[in-house]
């Protein structure tokens, strides 16, 4: 039984799934208001990416595929749309021609969301977007714990001389005190690098790095128990999920694919394992629809975003 005081996704028996609004989960669209608990935001940026472009189309594609997501978690028994007022609060109007300006625009946009006490769930866009989001959330919540799923550590000092792009953001986040490296876990890093420093810098700061090889052929539920114990239940926690953390056999539509990654079930285990932390925001980034010929990457991303909604504190389970 749905709670009619909250927005509900438009069901497939009310309107064919190939029709109706183009919002995330076919929820009502809204401006950022004080009545919203969780706001779904699109950030259509790809000028911070170093390989394939196309993530500017990510938010629209993920929204399109989200029509297949239903409002109740059959295994977790989670009912996020009966638990929170959730709305699609639109896209950030980035500057297509300036990465530096776009980063400032994103931060200012999320400053306004923080004034409204909305918990943001963001659809990217390349991973650069996480840095200005964290900067905005830091002003409200202070230093955060971070769970980061990715094929890459994103801790370069610079790329082509740029200090802020999708491969540098977590070095900046640690340096600026946005996240506590001793309450930070990176999962899924793998493949080749230029030197051990590609992962080692984070380890030296106290980050727990769980490489993909340590995840092969096993459930990640025990790992997430350890993550919850490390983070605790009080510290504000942010979840950032780069779709390339998942093996390209499951998620080929991304800008920097790496073989031998996480599986779709492991991705679900990680996000479901966040329940019990003080989650204050999340993002799903790096979906590149031009490389997603079947739509399966966007469909997986939409389902992972649903699981994120289920993992916020206070989500009803029945």
N, C-alpha and C positions, 0 to 999 in steps of 0.2 A: 504494500500500500504506500503510495507516494505521499509526501508531505506537500500539500498544495500551496503552502506559504512560501515555498522556495521555487526558483526557476527549475523547470524540467526540460530535458532534451525532447525535441519533437520526435515522436515514435514512428516507426516504419509502418504501422497500421493506421496512422492518422494522415500521413503524407508519404508517398513513395520515396524511397531513400535516394533516388536520383533527382529529386525535386526538393523544393523548399529552400529555406535560408542557407547561405553558404558560411555560416558561423561554425565555430568549433562545437561538435556534438549537436549541431542545430539548436543551440541554446539561444535565448534572446541576446541581442547586442545591446550594449549600454555604454554610456560614458562612465568614467570612474566616479562612483558615489559612495557615500558613507554606508549605504545599505548592503554593499557587496562584501562578502567575506573573502572569496578567492576570485581573482580576475585573470582570465586567459588573454595573453598579449602576444601579438606577432611582431617580430623584429626582422624585416626582410633585407638583411644585410649580407653581402658576399664579397665586399671589397677588402676585407681583412683576411681572406683565404689565400693560401700560397700555392695551391695546385688547381684543381678543377673549380670553376665557378658554378653558379646555379642555385646556391642556397637562398638567394633572394626570393626564389619561388617556393621555398619550404613552407612558410606559414599557410599559404593558400592551398598547397597540395595536401598538407596534413589535415587541414580543415575539411577538404573535399572527401578524404578517405575516412574521416571520423564519423560519417553517417552510419557506418556499420557497428559502432560501439554502442552497447545498450547500457542502461543506467545502474545495473546491479551486478556486483562481482560474485559469480556463481561459486567460486572456491573460497574466497575470503569472507563472503557474505557482507561485503562493504556496500554501503549505499550513500555515496558522496552527495548526490543531489537532494537527498533527504536530510543531509547533515549541515550543509552550508548554502548560503546564497552565492551561486556561481554564475558568472556572465562572461561573455566574450566582449572585452573592452577595446577591441580593435588593434590597429597596428601603429607602431612608431613611425613618424614621417622622417626617415633618415635622409641625409644628404647623399644622393647616389654618387657624387663626384668627389667626396672628401671623407676619408676614414676618420681623421682627427675631429672634424666637425660632427660626424655621426656619433662618435663616442660621447661627445658633450651633449648632443641632443638626447641620446638614450638615457644618460644619467639624469638630465632634467626631467624627462618624462617619468622616470621611476621615482624621482623626488615627489612628484605630484601624487603618484600612487601611494607612496608611504604616508603622505599627509592624510589620506583617506583610510588608513589602516587596512588596506587590501593586501592579502598575500598573493604575490604574482606567480603565475605559472606561464612560462614564456616558451614560445615556439620560434626557433631560429630558422634562418640566419646562421652565419658562421660563428665560431666559438668566441670571437672577439667580444660579442655582446655581453658575456658573463661579467667582464670587468666593470663596465659602467653600472650594471645592475648591482653588483656587490658593493660598489662605492655608495650607491643610493641607500641600499639596505643597511650598510654600516652606520650611516648617520642616525638611523632609528634604533638599531639593535646592538651596535657595538661589534666587537670582534666575534666572528662566527666560526662554528665547526663546518667542515666541508666534506662532502662525499662526491668524488669526481670519477665518472666512468668514461674511459677514453682509450683509444689505441696509443695515444701520445701523452706525454707528461705536460706539455705546453708550458715549459719552464725555461725556454730560451731567453737569453738576456736581450737579444734583438734579432730581427730578421731583415736583411737588406738595410740595416741601419735603423729600422723602425722599432721603437720600444713597446708599441701597443698594436698587436695584431693577434691572430688566433693561436699563434705558437708561443706567446710570451705572457699570457694573461695571469697565470698562477704564480709566476715569479713576482710580477707586480703586486698581486693580491697579498702575497706573504710579506713582501718588502713594505707595503703600505699598512700592514697590520689589520687588513680586512678580515683575514682568516688566521686562526691559530694553527700553525703547522703541526703541533702535537695533537690536535683534534681533527686532523685532515687525513683522509684515506683516498688513495688513487687505486682504481681497479681496472685491469684489462690492458695495461701497457705491454707492448710487444714489438716484434719484428726487428728491423735493423735501425742503427743510429750512426752518428758520427764518432761518438766516443761514449765512455761510461757516464760522462757528465750529463748526457741526455736524460738520465733518470737520477743520477747520484746527487745532484744539487738538492733535489727535494728530500731525499733520504737524509742528507746531512742537516737539513733544517728540522728534522724530526717527523716528517711525513711518513706514514706507512704506505708503501708501494706494493701492491699485489699484482705481479705480472700475470699475463694471460696464461702462461705455462703453469702457474700455480692454481689455475682454475679449471684446467682441462679435466673432463671426464668425472666431474664431481658436482654435488649440490653445493650451492653457495649460501645456503641457510646457516650453517655453522659459522661461516665467515661473518655474516651479518649480525649474528649474536655477539661476536667479538666487537664489531663496529659499534653496536648500540652500547655495549659496556664501556668502550673507549669514550664515546661522546657523552653518554648520560642522557637524562631526560629533561634537563633544564636549559642547556646552552642552545641559543639560537643556531639552527642548522640549515644549511643550504645544500640542495642536491643539484648537480649539473651533469647532464647525460649527453655525451657526444655519441651520436648514432654509430660512428665508426668504431666504438668500443665493441660492437657486435660484429661477428664474422661477416664478410661481404656475401657469403652464401645466403645469409638471411636478410642482409641490408646492403645491397649493392649500390643504392642511390646515395652516394656520399662523395665528398671531395677528395679525401685522402684515405682510401681503403687500404687495409692491411690484412693479410691472411691469418688464419688460425686464431680467431678472436672468440669472444663469448657467444653463447647460444641465446636464442630467444627465451627459453625457459630460465636460463641464468639471469637474464636481464629482469625478468619478472621477479625472481627471488631477491635480487638486489633492491628493487624499488619497494616490494612488499616488506622487506626487512628494515626499511626506514620507519615503519610504523612503531611508535614508542619513543621516537626522538622528537625534539621540539622543532619540527620542520616549519620554516617561515617563508620558504620560497623554493622554486625549482625551475629548471629549464631543460629543454630537449633541443639540441642544436645539430647542425651540419647535414640535414637532409637536403640532397640536391636532386630535385625531380628530373632534370634532363638525363640523369644516369639511372633512373628508376622506371624502366620501361613497363613494368607490370603494375606499378603503384604499391608493391608490397612493402617497400621501405617506409613510405608515408603511412600505410595502414598499420604497420608495427609501431611506428612513432605515435600514432593516435592512441593505440591501446596502452602504450607505456605512459602517456600523459594521463589517461584514465586511472592507471594504477597510482600515479603520483597524487591525484586527488584523493584516492582512498587512503593514502599514507599520512595525511595531515592529522594532527592531534584532534580528537573529538569526532572523527568519522564514525558514524553508527555502523555497527556490525551485528547482523541478526540472521 
